[in-house]
């Protein structure tokens, strides 16, 4: 009975053959990997050094000029993000509300995922109120309520909406916002304030029919009663 001959393979020999066949391609891949790793390590070192230098500079910054210098030199670092917020606060204290809002908007644009974006929007709305732009401030508070609903500023933004609506005598809208705060954020300080605002709101005016209230006839004077013809 004939038997099937099984060819044995040598792993070492196969590896050698594979290397001889693809050695150029393998060498090229190794060179690319080494270059990529070196570039990554170099970038990390550069980035870490910039972050450290920016943090050191930020630690000694005290004035608006200092904050602006941090931004100019290290505008892509976490220290620069803090510098934007502190610069805006310094501008607000100087009464430069429009400049402060420009600074805050730049911060929001450059760092859209920063944890203090909702705080920047709250500060923007407060500056708009200081400028007497109540409608713009209301719109900004509404943006916070929709885009940053999960942030710690959301209930405060809703409360500010209710207060502006109350000042504008938009009572029913203010009432709905207060009820939203008390429902969604019942354990917050804003809920307590919303309950207080709700108690101060004027009751809704009674609705009248489209026909209006019929006029009330005045009682006849004694002269009119005397001159009126008697009914048969």
Secondary structure, DSSP 8 states (H G I E B T S, - for coil): ----------HHHHHHHHHHHHHHHHHHHHHHHHHHHHHHHHHHHHHHHHHHHHHHHHHT--SHHHHHHHHHH-TTSHHHHHHHHHHHHHHHHTT-HHHHHHHHHHHHHHTTT-TTHHHHHHHHHHHHHHTT-HHHHHHHHHHHHHHTTTSTTHHHHHHHHHHHHHHTT-HHHHHHHHHHHHHHSTTSHHHHHHHHHHHHS--------TT----------HHHHHHS----
